[in-house]
Amino acid sequence: MQRNQSFALVALFAALLAVLGLIPKIDLPLGVPITLQTLGVMLAGCLLGPRLALQALLLFLAGVAIGLPLLSGGRGGFGVFIAPSAGYLLAWPLGAYMAGVMMRVLPGGAPRRIAISAFVASAIGGLLVVHASGVVGLMAIAGLSLKQALIGTSAFVPGDLIKCVLTALVCHTVARGLPDWRFAKRGT
C-alpha cells in the first residue's frame, strides 16, 4: 500500500471515530457511557489491518488527549483518561490491533467467509480485549470489585454484539463491492 494511501486511511478512520462520537451517548450510573465509537474500533481493525488500525486509534486518542471534543458527548482532554471509562478508551488501539491480527489469521476469500471472520475478529478485538481492559479500569479507577466490574461491563455486551454484526455486514459489503480490498492480508 502506498504511503499516502496509508496516511489517508489512518486519518479517515480517526475521523470516522470522531463522527461516531457525534451520535449522542447513553449515560449509565457506572460512569461509562454507551456509544457507537466502539463500532469504529471494530471497523478499523477489520478493514485496515493491525498496523494501520493501531495508528488510526492512536491518532484519535492523541486528539482526545490534547483536548479535542471527539468523544461522544463532546468530551475530550486528559481528564477522560482518569475517569471510570479510561480502561475502555485505552484499550481501543489494542482492540483494533487485535481485530486486525485476527482478520489476518482467519479465513478470507468469499464475502460470506470474510463477514464471518470479521464478526469473530471484532468480537475478540472490539469486545473481549476492550471489555477486559474496561473491567481492569473499573476496578482501579472506580474501586469496583471484580464481580461488580464484570456485572457492570455486561450491560455493554448486547450492544457490542450488534456492533460485531454491523462490522461483519460492512465487511461483507466491502468484499462484494471492492473485491481487491486487502482485509489485513498483505502489507497492512
N, C-alpha and C positions, 0 to 999 in steps of 0.2 A: 504494500500500500504506500502511496506517495506521502511524503511528509506533510504537504499542505492539506491533503485529504484527511490525514490523521488528525491534524490540528483542528480542522473544520468539524470533524465528528466529535471530538472531545468537547469543543465549545458548544456544539449543537445539543449534546446530551446534558451538559451542565445547564444550558438554557431550558431544556425540557424539564429538568427538575424544578427550576425556578417557576416555570409556567404551571406545573402541577401544584406548586405552593400557593397559587392564586385561588385554588379551589378551597373554600372555607373548611377549616379543621373542625373536628368534633372533640371538645374537651371532655376528658374523663377525670374523675376525682383522683386518679392515680398520679396526675401531673404529667402524663404523656398523652398528647392528642392523637386522634385517628386522622391520618392524612393520606393523600394519594401519592405522596412523594416516594414511598417505597416501591410503587409501580415503576418509577423511573430508575430505581436501583436495579430492579429485575431486568428491565428492558436494556439498560446499558450493558449489563453482564452478558445477556444472551445475544445481543446484536453486535456488540463491539469486540467482545473477547476480553480476556483478563487485563491486559496491559492498558488498553485504551479506556476500558470501563473504570479502572482504578484511577487513571488520570482525570477522567471526567468528574468523578466523585470528589477527588481531592481538590480540583479546581472549584467545584461548587462549595465545598466546606471552607475553602480559603476565603471565598467571597462572604460567606456567613460570618466567619471569624473576624473579618475586618469591619463588620457592621452592616453589610448589605441586608436588607429585609427580605431574604429569599425563602425563608421557611414559611410554612403555612401560617396564616395569621399575621404576616408581616414581621416575623421575629428574625433577629439577627444579632450579631455581636458575640463577644466572648462568653457572656453570661449563659447562653444556651448550652455551653459545654460543661457547665456545673449544675445544671438543672436535672431533675429526675429522668428526662428523656436523653441525657447525654450518652448513655450506653448504646442506645439505638442509633443515634446520629454518628457516633464514632465508628460504628460497625458498618455503616453504609459502604465505604470504599472496599472493605474486606468482603462484604456480602456480594457486591458487584463483581469483584475479582473472582470469588469462588464460583459464582454463576457462570462466568466466562470460562473458568477452568473446566467446570462440569460440561459445558457445551462442547468443549474441545474433546473430551473423552467419551461422551455419549454418542450414540449413532446419529448420523446425519443422512443426507440423501434426499429422499422424498419429503415433500412438505409435511405430510402427516407424521413422519418419523421425527422431523425437526420440531414440530409442535410438541410432541411427547417429550422429547429431550429438553425443550425449553421449559415445560412445566416442571420437570424434575429438577433442572438446574436452578430455576427461580425458587423452587421450594427449599432447596438446600442452601443457596446463597442468600436469597432475599428474605427467607422466612427463618430457617434454622439458625444460620450464622447471626443474623440481626437480632433475633429474639434471645439467643444465648447471651449475647453481649448486653442486650437490654435488661435481662434478669440480673446480670452482674452489676450493672449501673443502678438498678432499683435497690439492690441490696446495699451498695456502697454509698449512694447519694441520698436515697430516700429512707434508708435504715430499715428496709423491709426484711423479713426472714425469707429464706429460700422458698418456703411454701407460699407465702404471701406474694412474692415476686412472680412465681410461676402461675398463680391464680390470676394475678393482675395482667400478665402478658397474654394469657389465654383469651382475653377479650378481643385481642387483635387478630387471632389466628383465622377465624372465619373470613374476615375481610381480606386478609393476606392470601388465603387460598383462592379467593375470587381474583385477586391481582395475578396470581400464578396462571390462572385460566386465561385472563386477558393477555398476559405475556405470551402464552402459547398461541393464542389466536393471532396476535400481531406477527409473531414469528412465522406462523403458517402463511399468512397473507404476504409477508415479505418474500418467503421462499417461493411462493407461486408467482408473484409479480416481478421479483428480481432474482431470477434463478442463479445469477452469478454472485449473489451476496455470500460472504465467506463464513458467517456464523462461527467465528473464532477458530476456524480450522487451519488457516495458514497466515503467517505474518502479522497476527494481531496480538 
